[in-house]
Amino acid sequence: MEKFILIDGNAIVHRAYHVMPSLTRSDGTPTGAVQGFFSMILKIITEFSPEHIAIAFDSPSPNFRKELFKDYQSQRPAMESDLSPQFGIIQGILKNAKISVYAVEGLEADDIIGTIAEKAKKTGHLVYILTGDRDMLQLVNHKTKILAPVKGISEMVLFDEDRVKEKYGVSPSQFVELKTLMGDSSDNYPGVSGIGPKTASNLINEFGSVDNIYKNISKIKNKNPKLGEKLENGKDNAKLAHQLATILTNAPFKYDFSDCDIKNLDIVGFKKALESYDFKTLPKRLDEVFSKSGKVVTANAGSRLQTISGKKIEKTQMKLI
């Protein structure tokens, strides 16, 4: 089964920025996030030896969620002055490496990844999504897994369907329902006031969805009047939250799997771009990852990683827990 690696560019750049030391090129250009980002990319390629790879970034223009709710993500602080230019550097290096990058006006990286992942699943690919955004857990299924960094840039949790259920008490397909009831402080939208994770999980497991919860509101009120009142008072918020939390899997933008083929990588261009920012270790690592033929040099770890869930994987460069 061919493997497709999809990377949440914004989430991973931010992750790299906050866990890496402050590094600069000789001219003072900040490069810490750049090094961390590409270190993760090379580790992922080594571990999984994917046939396809693509990276998605949020569009700088307002997305449709902002149009639905003007305060969406409004509490987030402005980007740090030494992080902003590193996005451009990273995208420039990716261009030189001929790694496919997608940013679509009006969409978040989540929607781009959700759409490509859905098509990849239907074409028989095994999809791994590298992201620190737990919203992506709704995309997990028998052919789609989430790789979530938990420590530094090398320790990750591998989420499959069982792991999501174990961690959150609901199936991946019900994760949106959980967010609908609880809201999301990081994205700054409310759910149903007074409903915490345990109550939300219990309701979803009993009724299956938020829509079905409201179809059974009379039953809930008879059994627990206070809970029924909270749900009634929060109905409008729940409707909005469901729209905001749902990742699109059929977003209208053009993409071609052939553009994402790992064979398209320009190793020479990739290496020169890294060297232009005074990196020493990354170009050497690139040589280690790719043979002269352009094929990934791997210890065949990827074939083992596909079938392991919730267990420590030994003797791999990337620690999965």
N, C-alpha and C positions, 0 to 999 in steps of 0.2 A: 504494500500500500504506500503510495507516494505521500510524503510529508510536506505540509505547507506551513511555514512559519510566518505569522502575522505579528507585527510589533506596533504597540501603541507608542508612537514617537514622543508625544508630549509627556506622557506619564514616565517613560523611561529616561528622557532627558532630565526631567525634574529629579527623579530618583538619583541619577548619576551625580547631579549637581550637589545634592545635599549629603551624599555619602563620601564623595571624593575630596581629597585635599585641594586647596586652592593652587592651581598650576597656571603658569603663563608661558607664552612663547617669548623669545628673546626681546621682541619689541613691546612686551607688556600685554599682549592680547590674552585674555583669559581662556584656558583650555581644559580645566579640570573636568567639566561635564562632558566635553568631547572625548577625553580619554576613557572615562567611565562608560559612556554610551557604546563606544566601539569595542571596548573590552567585553561588554555583555554580548554584543552581536557576534563576535568571534567565538565566544564560549558556546553560544547557542548553536552556531553552525557546526562546531566541532562535536558537540554532544548529540545532535539530532541528524546531522548530514541530510538536510532537507533538499528536496527537488525544486521547491519554490520558496521564495521569500519576498515580502513586501512590507513597507513601513507606511503608516498613516499618521498624519498630523491634523490637528484642528485647523479649520480655516480661520484667518484673522477677522473675517467679516462676521457679523452677528448671525448666530444659527437660529433655526426655527424654534428652539426651546425658549430663547430669549424673547421671541415674538409672542409666544404663549404666555410667558410670565416674566415681566420686566425685571424682577429682582433675582432671576436665575443667575447663580454664581456671583452676584453683585458684591458679596462680602469678601471675595478673594483679594488679597493684597496685590499691588502692582508688581510686575516681574522685577527681580533684582537687576541692577544695571549691568553686572558682569555676567548674567545668565543670558539676557536677550541676544547679544551678538553670537553666542555659541549655537543658537538654533540655526542661524544662517551658515555658520561654519560647518555644522553637522550635515545640513542639507547639501551644501556644496561638495563635501567629501562623498556623500552618497551618490551624487550626480556623476562624479568622476569614477566611482566604482561601478556605475551602471546598475545600482540597486533600485528597484522601482519604489517611488515615493508617491503617495496620494494625499492631496489636500483639496477638498471640494467645498466651494462656496455654499454656506448655509448648513453645512454638516459638521458634526464632531467626528473625531477619529473613531469613536465607538461605532458610529453608523457605517463608516467606510469598512471597518473591520467586520462588523456584523453582516454586511452585504456580501463581501468577498468570502467570508467563512461559510455562509449558507450555500453559495454556489460551489465552493470547494467540497463541502460535505456531499452535495448531490452528485459530484463527479467522482466520488470515491476517495478523496484525499483524507488523510488524517491531519487535522489542524491543531497546531499549538499556538496559542495567543500569549505573547509576553506583555504583561501589563501589571501595574500596581492598582488599577481601578477595579474595585470589587463589583461595580455595576456589570462588568463583563461576564460575571458568573452566570447570568441568565442565558448566555450563549453556549454553555457547556452541554454536551450530549455525548452519545456513544462514539462520535467521530471528532469531537472538539473538546480540547482540554485547555485549561488556563495555567500558565506559569506565572506565579506571583512572587516577586522579590520580598524577602522578609528580613534579610540581614545583609548589609553591604550590597555588593553586586554579584555575589556568587552563590548565596544560599537562597533557595526558592521553595515554595510550596507548589506541588502539582495538584491541581483541582480537577477531579473527574466527577461524575455524577454522585458517587457514594461519598466523596469527600465533602461536597457541597451540602448534602443532606446531613452528614455528621456534624458539620460546623454550624449550620444555620437552621437546621430543623425542617427545611423545606427542600423540594427538588429544584434543580436549576430552572425549570420552566415556570416555577412558582416564585422565583426570586423577585420578579417585578411586583408581584402581589405583596410581598413582604415590604418592599420599599414604598409601595403605595400607602400602606397603613402607617408606617413609621416615619415617612418623609426622609429627607437627606440634608443634614446640616452642612455638609461639604459643598453641596450644590445649592444650598439656601432655599429649599422649598419645604413647606410643611406637609405632614401627613395628617392622620387623625389624632388630634390632641388627646393625650392621656393613654395612648396605646403604645406599649413597649414591645420589645422583641418577643418575649414569651407569650404574651396575649396574642400578638399578631401571628406568631407561628401556630398557636393552638387553633385560632380561627381559620387559618388557611388550610390546615390539615383536616379540619372538620368539614369545611364548605368548598374547598378547592380553589376558589378565586374570590376576589373582592366583589365582582359582579354578583356572584352567587351568595355572598354574605348579605348584600343589600336585598336580594330577593327573599332572604330568610330573616329579615330584620325583625319581624313580629315574633318569630320563634325565639330570637336572641333576647328581645325585650322582656318576654315572659319569663325567661330563665334568669336573666341578669339585667334588670332595668337600667342600672347605671351604665353598663357597657353599651346597651342599646342606645341610650341617650348620647353617649360620646360618638358613636358611629353615625347617628342621625345628624348631629351638629357638624361632623367632619366630612359629610358626604361630598360637598363641592371640592374641598381640598383633596379628597381621595381621587376624584375624577381627574383633577389637574395633575396630581402626582403620578398617576398611571401613565398619562401622556408624556410627562417629562422623563420618567424612568425607563420607558420602553426604548430599547435600541432598535433602530431600523435594520431590517435584513433584506430589504428590496429597494434601497435608495437608488434614484435615477442618475447614475454616472457611468461613464464608459471605462472599462478595464479589460485587459486581456491576460489570461494566465501565461501566455508565451512570453509576455514582457517580464514576468516574475520568475522565469526559469533561472536557477542558480548558475547555469552554464553561461548566462549573459554577463556575469561578473567580469569586470576589467581589472584583473589583479594588478597589472602594472600601473594603471591610472589610480587605483585604490592606494597602492603603496606610495606613489609620488605625492598624492594629496596628504597622506598622513605625515610624510617626511617634511612637507612644506610648513607644518606647524611644530617642527622640532621634536616630534615624537621619535623615540628610539626603540622602545619595547614593542609598540604596536606593529611597526613594519616587520620586525623579527617574528612576531606572533603570526602575522599574516603569512609569512613564508612557511611557518610550521603547520598552519592550518591547511594550506593548499599546496599540492604537489606541483611539479613543473607542468604537468598536463592540465592543471586547473581543477583537478578533482580534490574533494575534501579528504584530508588525512584524518582518519578517525579510528578509534579503538572499537568501533561497532557498538558504542554505548547506546546510540539512539534506538536500536532494535530492542534493547532490554527496557528502555525507559517507557516505551509505549504501553507496556502491560503492567507496570508497577504503579500502585496507588497507595498513598499514605504511608510509605515505608522509606527508610533511609536507603539511598542507593550508594553503595560503596565503590571505590576505585574509579570515580568519575571526577572530572575537573569541576563540574558544577554540582553542588550538594543539594539534592532534592529531599524535602522532608514531608 
